Amino acid sequence: MAKIGTAGNYGRSIRSDCKVTIELTQSDGLKIELISKVKDYFEESIVALAKKELEFFGIKNAKILIEDRGALDYVIAARIEAAIKQIIETDKEFLLEIISQNTNHTKKERYRRSRLYLPGNTPKLALNAGVHKPDGIILDLEDSVAPDRKAEAAILVRNALRSVNYYGAERMVRINQLPKGLDDLEQIVPHHVNLILVPKCETAEQIEQVNHKIAKIKKEKTLNYEIWLMPIIESALGVINSYEIACSENVVALAIGLEDYTADLGTQRTFEGTETFFARSQIVNSARAAKIQPIDSVFSDVSDMDALKQNVLTSKSLGFDGMGCIHPRQIHIIHENFAPNKIEIEKAQKIVAAYNEAQEKGLGVVALGSKMIDAPVVKRAQNTIKQAIETGKLDKNWK
Amino acid sequence: MKKADKFVKNAAGRMVPTIVNGKKVIPFMGVNKYRPTHRGAAPRVPTCIDYPEDGNKIIDSLKEALIKSGLKDGMTISTHHHYRNGDYVSNMVFDIAAELGIKNLRWVPSAAFPCNKPVIKHLESGVVHHIEGSLNGPLGDFCSHGKMKGLGYLRSHGGRYRAVADGELHIDIAVMAASASDMMGNANGVMGKHPFGPMAFTKADVKYADRTIVVTDSLIDFPCFPWEIMGNDVDFVVVLDEIGDPQKIVSGTTKITKSPDRLIIAEQCAKFVEASGILRDEINMQAGAGGTSLAFVYFIQQMMIKKGFKARSMVGGSTKFLVDMMEKGLIDYIFDGQTFGLETIPAIRDNPNHIPVGVFEIYDFHAKGNIARMMDVIVLGSTEVDVNFNANCVSHSDGRMLHGIGGFQNCMLAKCTIIAVPSFRDRIPVIKDEVTTLVAPGELVDVIVTERGIAINPLRKDLIEATKNSGLPIRDIHDLKKEVDQICGIPAKPKLSDEAVAVVEWVDGTILDVIRKVEK
């Protein structure tokens, strides 16, 4: 074990984070030094938290330096714990009380139009993520976290699952690529995560491993809530196996990651997306066949909202139900454009009205003008109406 | 002489002095309660025969001009801040005063900036006794620590005009930078080598000061027209190599913010204005600079285009964004007191609908009406608000003075004043039980918009009614505060001494609050 443990970030551009350095000493008790821009207001509470945590881990003598940039308690606690775990061997976890909003669980069929990626080791982005009203937030342990920061990120993400209010967004975590991702589950599953994203998924067997591990943890900890899975297909092989993956237990949505996929194909990603047309269609097809939600890749030019809109419209026309986002301003564009448009709503209203009328009259066949309407068409129209009402595009008393 | 003496509790419940820097002052009596009846200041009556027949008032140096203006101990010197953080002239004036061995001057800038840091040495040495004007940056810090010999005096832009006009603040010598002037002192800020825009903050000074010196780096042939300063009001003209750096006017607040959290605040403001019915064709509104305010105007613009509306007028601080809107036919008139972007200067110069206005027209409380009061909506930033809708824009929660009042108080007179703030900054809640410094009484703040919800002042039953089915996140301010406190934790109260270092004047000239010395 290291002699000095250090975790977190500090610097001029850092906000809502802190860097903690702990050195064990032989005597003299706990010497806590705090450098903080909010010292005048929070010195007492930060020092008390640090003491409580160090005592919890059985540390009696140490020098602790906390360099703070306005971190909240859950961040400070995570950084202290990460630093401690570099210098002592322990399985203990220092948990702050979970907020009541974060113990809910989600339904399989809920909206997953937008999911906002939040780098797991960057606390400032998580604080207001829910304010932007994405359908889901993803605390990411994979690509956005530097390899040498994976351990501290996992602790921070665990605490963020318990302490940050996301205002109704589904709480998702993207674990690392397997097998490392299986270890991540230990710190995530017990804390009311709603959905796990499994990156670079290529086979149904990988999903089985994830399910197995989750089941094991749930049994050990007697947890009885559902945890859904969203595999991300990011390779040619994954695309080929996508139907089996989609059919796996607990999988509610199938996402595609196009950056890695195009690299795997040996080509470049273009705006037109000809090179990914097959894969995207295949994902939609597999997901629909398995009766789950097909979810598109992120759109990475955060400054070009018009291009994003075009991308969303293409995505919708291919059959996707949602896509990832990497900037909060993308959320609204995504919701707005995945939602049914005016023409679709008007058409759906006519169909549903005709259907209702036929029901009332006890007619077996539904007709709109001289055209017969099949049952799937009615169902789709009902769905459109439901979406239009839920996205505020149609009054619920439209009839 | 005590800086501040004989404290009483004013109508806002704040302990304020009744004697400031040896002069009697009136404690705040409540909104719209104080009605002065006296006659205002009157300038000394000059006679044209005492001035050169050929109109040429050029003097070789600023030093000579100051000597000829009768600079002596204890005088009051004014400068303006149109070059903002690029001003050279103020520092020169006090360097010269120091060289001449002058003491105890009172400096009344329309605002001071970090570039005026060199004045600190003159405050320390006694050349400058104290400053009355917006204090921020190093000067604000100096004053916060109680190091200024006199009590600081914070006035709003409108309040400064009023103080000069009603005789509360007499200026002995006004030293006015102008980007172009002729030999007679006809001057403006839109011509010459280094234009800085309209000259709203020179009007009271030039009208009421005993002596006015125009300082320019671009002497042009008579007549310098349009003239914002009339040569008839000017005693001396000084031509220097450099008077300021216009590049430093732009302070990074003239671009629409990219911060998603600020954007959502701005968007909620715009949605509120739309849902409440304030947004209408021919709207009049203030369009502040600053990332969030500008973003608000951006969202309003989108709504206006959709509805086929245009604004009758917008009050700037003008920016390129406003000028573009006018060019697109979305605004009929821009009232412009100062520019925040040099790209606007051609429009100010050439477009007759881009009207340069003074502080008197926009903001003065003791005028026969003013433009701010006629505005349908104004969106402002703030350092703190409280559960009684009181607002602070001059100090942070630790009591340190960090900003001037600017037009903040004057804008409170608008038909709807919205304060747009994040609910917390760096773990420090912005919504308090009580603001550290009272700058705007709660009864004048109509709406507080944060990223976590919108709180409407209970006094504005009309706005509450108008937006009740809007689907906007309208919340009780106490709930909002509770939520923020749960996120941040309850901060300890800052340690402030009893010693006052500055007073905050309300728009009518009464004393609203004091700023106390910071302990550390």
Interface residues (C-beta under 8 A of the other chain):
Chain A: R15 S16 K37 V38 D40 Y41 F42 E43 E44 S45 R69 G70 A71 L72 D73 I99 L127 N128 V131 H132 N165 H327 P328 R329 G392
Chain B: P260 D261 L263 I264 S397 D398 R425 D426 R427 I428 E451 R452 G471 Q486 I487 C488 G489 P491 A492 P494 K495 K520
